[in-house]
Amino acid sequence: MANLLLIGATSSLGARLCADLATRHSVRTVGRRGNVNVLVKDYRTVPASAFDQIDVLVNCVGTHAGSVDTLHQVNVEVPRELARQARAAGVGQIVHFSSLKVYGYEERIDETTKPRPNTEYGHSKLRGENALVEEAGPEITVSIVRPPAIYGGGSGSNIARLVRFMARRGFFVAPYGDVRRSFANIENMAPVVEQLIAARSPGVTLVADRGEMTLAGLARLVQKIARRRIRVYCVPRQFLLPLRILSRSLYNSLFESQIVTPTFQNVGKSLEDGLLEFVRSLLQEQELKF
Ligand SMILES: NC(=O)c1ccc[n+]([C@@H]2O[C@H](COP(=O)([O-])OP(=O)(O)OC[C@H]3O[C@@H](n4cnc5c(N)ncnc54)[C@H](OP(=O)(O)O)[C@@H]3O)[C@@H](O)[C@H]2O)c1
């Protein structure tokens, strides 16, 4: 059992980690609202007493929204300050949630892939990692987790929109050859954190569910749950390019492949099982069952 300090406990990820990790560890939660152990106004000024007797700090604070200044404050300054305080308090390990966005639009990502962010969010997450490592110094084991899009437990709004669209309209379009993407089930994150703590693994950890999602595969799942025929119309990629001009990030998340080779294989639920549950709960919630 370890003493954990969970920063950003009211984030979707933090809330889920808290629920899962608190059954086997002592978890002290830090947040700006809600039922947390340490209430703060700003994650850059967590009181020093919060770090007392802590073995591992887990940081879930991060945002992809807002101005460049906001991204810098939340994604760079927060981890830097947390690392500074953790070092002063003698914390042994930091598990920090970064993002796959540090790789930009790279199609295949494994441990040898070099970060090449191409969005402000990606840049800020990479700067945050570097600031954290620099401030933590050699005394602290820094474990950086770079997940793809996370789904479940309130996460996964893009994939939820896609599922709702398919269920309502009964069709979707895909480029010839379809799209293959990795995702991470929110339930699979606590086992990853526990493996990192047990092994005291430094460096970057890539996470992803076992398996890949294709648009045709997702349509089959929606069809199964909604009990409605979902057609996927395959079109030449050029037909989809107007969307790329309108919104590169939306085009990319729908129609570009991105596959991760995870550091820990076979952690938790497979993508197919996870997505089946996700689609089922979404469609029940929306009463879109036909
Ligand atoms: N969800 C994903 O698909 C995904 C994928 C890859 C990486 N990640 C990373 O995983 C971590 C958790 O993600 P999540 O989806 O669970 O996030 P979330 O639910 O949106 O919560 C974001 C967290 O960051 C804090 N935060 C956001 N904006 C802030 C601001 N302007 N000032 C101060 N604090 C702010 C929030 O604090 P309050 O609760 O106090 O508002 C909360 O703790 C983040 O670092 C994210 O970058 C997420």
PDBQT file of the ligand as one rigid body, heavy atoms in Angstrom, charges set to zero:
ROOT
HETATM    1  N1  LIG A 301      -9.531  12.747 -21.612  1.00  0.00    +0.000 N 
HETATM    2  C1  LIG A 301      -8.680  12.376 -22.543  1.00  0.00    +0.000 C 
HETATM    3  O1  LIG A 301      -9.057  11.859 -23.600  1.00  0.00    +0.000 OA
HETATM    4  C2  LIG A 301      -7.184  12.536 -22.321  1.00  0.00    +0.000 A 
HETATM    5  C3  LIG A 301      -6.305  11.974 -23.265  1.00  0.00    +0.000 A 
HETATM    6  C4  LIG A 301      -4.935  12.125 -23.058  1.00  0.00    +0.000 A 
HETATM    7  C5  LIG A 301      -4.456  12.800 -21.944  1.00  0.00    +0.000 A 
HETATM    8  N2  LIG A 301      -5.331  13.332 -21.045  1.00  0.00    +0.000 N 
HETATM    9  C6  LIG A 301      -4.791  14.052 -19.880  1.00  0.00    +0.000 C 
HETATM   10  O2  LIG A 301      -5.263  13.425 -18.690  1.00  0.00    +0.000 OA
HETATM   11  C7  LIG A 301      -5.481  14.413 -17.681  1.00  0.00    +0.000 C 
HETATM   12  C8  LIG A 301      -6.916  14.311 -17.157  1.00  0.00    +0.000 C 
HETATM   13  O3  LIG A 301      -7.805  14.469 -18.240  1.00  0.00    +0.000 OA
HETATM   14  P1  LIG A 301      -9.396  14.523 -18.036  1.00  0.00    +0.000 P 
HETATM   15  O4  LIG A 301     -10.007  14.286 -19.367  1.00  0.00    +0.000 OA
HETATM   16  O5  LIG A 301      -9.801  13.682 -16.894  1.00  0.00    +0.000 OA
HETATM   17  O6  LIG A 301      -9.565  16.065 -17.687  1.00  0.00    +0.000 OA
HETATM   18  P2  LIG A 301     -10.831  16.883 -17.192  1.00  0.00    +0.000 P 
HETATM   19  O7  LIG A 301     -11.921  16.022 -16.723  1.00  0.00    +0.000 OA
HETATM   20  O8  LIG A 301     -11.126  17.893 -18.242  1.00  0.00    +0.000 OA
HETATM   21  O9  LIG A 301     -10.192  17.641 -15.928  1.00  0.00    +0.000 OA
HETATM   22  C9  LIG A 301      -9.133  18.517 -16.114  1.00  0.00    +0.000 C 
HETATM   23  C10 LIG A 301      -8.344  18.739 -14.842  1.00  0.00    +0.000 C 
HETATM   24  O10 LIG A 301      -7.497  19.855 -15.033  1.00  0.00    +0.000 OA
HETATM   25  C11 LIG A 301      -7.955  20.965 -14.218  1.00  0.00    +0.000 C 
HETATM   26  N3  LIG A 301      -8.075  22.159 -15.034  1.00  0.00    +0.000 N 
HETATM   27  C12 LIG A 301      -8.630  22.260 -16.260  1.00  0.00    +0.000 A 
HETATM   28  N4  LIG A 301      -8.607  23.555 -16.678  1.00  0.00    +0.000 NA
HETATM   29  C13 LIG A 301      -8.031  24.258 -15.687  1.00  0.00    +0.000 A 
HETATM   30  C14 LIG A 301      -7.713  25.631 -15.516  1.00  0.00    +0.000 A 
HETATM   31  N5  LIG A 301      -7.978  26.542 -16.465  1.00  0.00    +0.000 N 
HETATM   32  N6  LIG A 301      -7.111  26.013 -14.384  1.00  0.00    +0.000 NA
HETATM   33  C15 LIG A 301      -6.811  25.107 -13.435  1.00  0.00    +0.000 A 
HETATM   34  N7  LIG A 301      -7.092  23.785 -13.518  1.00  0.00    +0.000 NA
HETATM   35  C16 LIG A 301      -7.692  23.374 -14.635  1.00  0.00    +0.000 A 
HETATM   36  C17 LIG A 301      -9.315  20.571 -13.686  1.00  0.00    +0.000 C 
HETATM   37  O11 LIG A 301      -9.476  21.131 -12.411  1.00  0.00    +0.000 OA
HETATM   38  P3  LIG A 301     -10.920  21.309 -11.738  1.00  0.00    +0.000 P 
HETATM   39  O12 LIG A 301     -11.540  19.931 -11.664  1.00  0.00    +0.000 OA
HETATM   40  O13 LIG A 301     -10.587  21.868 -10.412  1.00  0.00    +0.000 OA
HETATM   41  O14 LIG A 301     -11.666  22.238 -12.648  1.00  0.00    +0.000 OA
HETATM   42  C18 LIG A 301      -9.195  19.049 -13.623  1.00  0.00    +0.000 C 
HETATM   43  O15 LIG A 301      -8.511  18.649 -12.480  1.00  0.00    +0.000 OA
HETATM   44  C19 LIG A 301      -5.146  15.761 -18.316  1.00  0.00    +0.000 C 
HETATM   45  O16 LIG A 301      -3.831  16.101 -18.000  1.00  0.00    +0.000 OA
HETATM   46  C20 LIG A 301      -5.256  15.493 -19.803  1.00  0.00    +0.000 C 
HETATM   47  O17 LIG A 301      -4.401  16.355 -20.529  1.00  0.00    +0.000 OA
HETATM   48  C21 LIG A 301      -6.687  13.211 -21.199  1.00  0.00    +0.000 A 
ENDROOT
TORSDOF 0
